[in-house]
Amino acid sequence: MTILIVGATGTLGRQVARHAIDEGHKVRCLVRNLKKAAFLKEWGAELVRGDLCREETLPPALEGVTAVIDAATARPTDSLSIKKVDWEGKVALLNAAKAANVGQFIFLSILNAEMYPEVPLMEIKRCTELFLAESGLNYTILRLAGFMQGLIGQYGIPILEGQPVWVTGESSPIAYMDTQDIAKFVIRALSVEETKNKAFPIVGTRAWSAEEIIGVCERLSGKDAKITRMPIGLLRAVRSSLRFFQWSWNVADRLAFTEVIASGKPLDASMDEVYQVFALDVSETTTLEGYLQEYFNRIMKKLKELDYQKTKGKGKKPKRSPFKNVNNQ
Ligand SMILES: NC(=O)c1ccc[n+]([C@@H]2O[C@H](COP(=O)([O-])OP(=O)(O)OC[C@H]3O[C@@H](n4cnc5c(N)ncnc54)[C@H](OP(=O)(O)O)[C@@H]3O)[C@@H](O)[C@H]2O)c1
């Protein structure tokens, strides 16, 4: 089976590529920057230069491909808008996949997208799901919540560095999942017939509020968090002012996501049936506490090593923060 992965340099895409290669699949990755994607080649993937927003690059990448896994999304820092990448680019990819007679298309969506038509990325995900379902392609849609990898930058590092941790008024609990566990579901979908032409939630073992996550980080790091509450009204004002400038549209569209987080509605779903269909075992899924525990253990070990080196090295202080070196994104 030859799989084309789009978005393989991303947080989730790289785990999908790694797992697909480990499972013995032939993996091709459509990438915008060959240099940035060199690690994928080292793992054994074939690299094809392309861009969702350059339609002509898609048919050559799809030649001889059995299945497409789409893990791409507009980068907040990119000049290309969410509409250009996540809508127009995806429509082009789906049309090209149909023309290339691809056997299966796996799309990574967001849980509860239909509940937030005012949030651009949510509305685009809902529309893409519909477009895919009506495309005539065999498909599997996986609806994700948050990634545990994002928690390190959001809570872990600021708490360790004594920096403020930002929290919106009422924060919705989110069932975060480790991207390595999500990757197992993605690759399993390629071989389990019952996943064809269906959508499934893929979420972590339980939903956590921001306050609960901060509590876990405080306990594991032995430090108190400096919590700064951001009123949702202020975020809305910042967002509308950012919409004013085209270069900051992506940031504004991302900020719209705070509506989801501040809604108070949990981003969570039952996974009992999903584990059965995918024949995976919930006891093997990383818990949020387990994930953070591993992160802080490695940090503490690193700090001890640095302290030892400092004592040995005439008290020279490390110039860079040690915390960023050990997160496993
Ligand atoms: N992050 C979350 O918490 C979360 C939650 C729910 C669902 N999801 C969904 O999960 C999927 C993966 O998200 P992620 O956070 O792993 O993404 P990410 O880390 O932001 O990576 C985005 C990927 O898309 C690629 N990309 C961007 N624009 C492109 C273009 N024009 N043409 C081709 N490739 C392009 C990027 O390539 P470059 O390296 O070249 O920029 C990168 O590989 C997305 O569908 C996302 O909506 C994410």
The ligand as an SDF file (V2000), in Angstrom:
LIG
                    3D

 48 52  0  0  0  0  0  0  0  0999 V2000
   -3.5980   20.9520   16.9840 N   0  0  0  0  0  0  0  0  0  0  0  0
   -4.7240   20.5410   17.5280 C   0  0  0  0  0  0  0  0  0  0  0  0
   -4.9130   20.6010   18.7510 O   0  0  0  0  0  0  0  0  0  0  0  0
   -5.8230   19.9580   16.6370 C   0  0  0  0  0  0  0  0  0  0  0  0
   -7.0730   19.6770   17.2050 C   0  0  0  0  0  0  0  0  0  0  0  0
   -8.0590   19.0960   16.4100 C   0  0  0  0  0  0  0  0  0  0  0  0
   -7.8090   18.8150   15.0710 C   0  0  0  0  0  0  0  0  0  0  0  0
   -6.5940   19.1430   14.5300 N   0  0  0  0  0  0  0  0  0  0  0  0
   -6.3700   18.8180   13.1140 C   0  0  0  0  0  0  0  0  0  0  0  0
   -5.3120   17.8700   13.0090 O   0  0  0  0  0  0  0  0  0  0  0  0
   -4.5940   18.0830   11.8010 C   0  0  0  0  0  0  0  0  0  0  0  0
   -3.1050   18.2520   12.0970 C   0  0  0  0  0  0  0  0  0  0  0  0
   -2.9260   19.4120   12.9040 O   0  0  0  0  0  0  0  0  0  0  0  0
   -1.4820   19.8380   13.4790 P   0  0  0  0  0  0  0  0  0  0  0  0
   -1.7060   20.6670   14.6750 O   0  0  0  0  0  0  0  0  0  0  0  0
   -0.6380   18.6210   13.5800 O   0  0  0  0  0  0  0  0  0  0  0  0
   -0.9540   20.7580   12.2980 O   0  0  0  0  0  0  0  0  0  0  0  0
    0.4140   21.6240   12.2770 P   0  0  0  0  0  0  0  0  0  0  0  0
    1.3770   21.1160   13.2890 O   0  0  0  0  0  0  0  0  0  0  0  0
    0.0550   23.0600   12.2880 O   0  0  0  0  0  0  0  0  0  0  0  0
    1.0110   21.2670   10.8260 O   0  0  0  0  0  0  0  0  0  0  0  0
    0.3690   21.7030    9.6580 C   0  0  0  0  0  0  0  0  0  0  0  0
    0.9100   20.8940    8.5010 C   0  0  0  0  0  0  0  0  0  0  0  0
    0.2350   21.3100    7.2960 O   0  0  0  0  0  0  0  0  0  0  0  0
    1.2180   21.6490    6.3210 C   0  0  0  0  0  0  0  0  0  0  0  0
    0.7190   22.6840    5.4210 N   0  0  0  0  0  0  0  0  0  0  0  0
    0.3050   23.9360    5.7460 C   0  0  0  0  0  0  0  0  0  0  0  0
   -0.0380   24.6090    4.6340 N   0  0  0  0  0  0  0  0  0  0  0  0
    0.1640   23.7610    3.5760 C   0  0  0  0  0  0  0  0  0  0  0  0
    0.0110   23.8750    2.1700 C   0  0  0  0  0  0  0  0  0  0  0  0
   -0.4190   25.0110    1.6060 N   0  0  0  0  0  0  0  0  0  0  0  0
    0.3190   22.8140    1.3970 N   0  0  0  0  0  0  0  0  0  0  0  0
    0.7730   21.6570    1.9500 C   0  0  0  0  0  0  0  0  0  0  0  0
    0.9540   21.4780    3.2770 N   0  0  0  0  0  0  0  0  0  0  0  0
    0.6440   22.5300    4.0870 C   0  0  0  0  0  0  0  0  0  0  0  0
    2.4110   22.1490    7.1330 C   0  0  0  0  0  0  0  0  0  0  0  0
    3.5620   22.1150    6.3470 O   0  0  0  0  0  0  0  0  0  0  0  0
    4.8250   23.1160    6.6340 P   0  0  0  0  0  0  0  0  0  0  0  0
    5.7010   22.3730    7.5930 O   0  0  0  0  0  0  0  0  0  0  0  0
    5.4280   23.2900    5.2790 O   0  0  0  0  0  0  0  0  0  0  0  0
    4.2710   24.3870    7.2140 O   0  0  0  0  0  0  0  0  0  0  0  0
    2.4130   21.1240    8.2660 C   0  0  0  0  0  0  0  0  0  0  0  0
    2.9900   19.9140    7.8320 O   0  0  0  0  0  0  0  0  0  0  0  0
   -5.2290   19.3030   11.1210 C   0  0  0  0  0  0  0  0  0  0  0  0
   -6.1860   18.8650   10.2000 O   0  0  0  0  0  0  0  0  0  0  0  0
   -5.9040   20.0080   12.2910 C   0  0  0  0  0  0  0  0  0  0  0  0
   -6.9980   20.8070   11.8850 O   0  0  0  0  0  0  0  0  0  0  0  0
   -5.5960   19.7120   15.2770 C   0  0  0  0  0  0  0  0  0  0  0  0
  1  2  1  0
  2  3  2  0
  2  4  1  0
  4  5  1  0
  4 48  2  0
  5  6  2  0
  6  7  1  0
  7  8  2  0
  8  9  1  0
  8 48  1  0
  9 10  1  0
  9 46  1  0
 10 11  1  0
 11 12  1  0
 11 44  1  0
 12 13  1  0
 13 14  1  0
 14 15  2  0
 14 16  1  0
 14 17  1  0
 17 18  1  0
 18 19  2  0
 18 20  1  0
 18 21  1  0
 21 22  1  0
 22 23  1  0
 23 24  1  0
 23 42  1  0
 24 25  1  0
 25 26  1  0
 25 36  1  0
 26 27  1  0
 26 35  1  0
 27 28  2  0
 28 29  1  0
 29 30  1  0
 29 35  2  0
 30 31  1  0
 30 32  2  0
 32 33  1  0
 33 34  2  0
 34 35  1  0
 36 37  1  0
 36 42  1  0
 37 38  1  0
 38 39  2  0
 38 40  1  0
 38 41  1  0
 42 43  1  0
 44 45  1  0
 44 46  1  0
 46 47  1  0
M  CHG  2   8   1  16  -1
M  END
$$$$
